[in-house]
Amino acid sequence: MPKMKTHRGAAKRFRFTSGGKLLRRRGYKSHILEKKSPKRKRSFRKNVEMSAPDVRGAKRMLGKK
């Protein structure tokens, strides 16, 4: 059986913490920033833990079990 290939788009967007949790970037940071408050825009910078239903599919794309 050939090796599984990593989904390159997913590899650039998600990363694992040392504890094995998945991190993702926040949305809503790309345009129409003038009307968003500075506090809200600052919070978009931080990575957040991926929600449980999405983890399964992301791990599959990254080649993890």
Buried (B, 14 or more C-beta within 10 A) or exposed (E): EEEEEEBEEBEEBBEEEEEEEBBBEEEEEEEEEEEEEEEEEEBBEEEEEBEEEEBEEBBEBBEEE
